[in-house]
Amino acid sequence: MYGYIVAQGLVHVLKGCGDNLTRENLLRQATTLKGIAPPMFIDGIGVYNSPTDYRAIHHLQLTRFDGTTLAPLGAPALLDEIG
């Protein structure tokens, strides 16, 4: 699943580059991700980063498999607050 999510991010970056596949544009697209919700992510968890913060995932959602689906345990937590 991790590889699929990373590949989805790469697809988004390459689409953002368009026909300008220079190193500078690739880095600009890869370091300004906003509002991306990969298909395998739980609702409420998204991807964003900046040129000064390369971390793309900032939230964590604990879940439990209830026999048919993943059921969230509480609200998404900000990783910086977890410690």
Buried (B, 14 or more C-beta within 10 A) or exposed (E): EEEEBEEBBEEBBEEBBEEEEEEEBBEBBBBEBEEBEBEEBBEEBBBBBEEEEEEBBBBEBEEEEEEEEEEEEEEBEEEEEEE
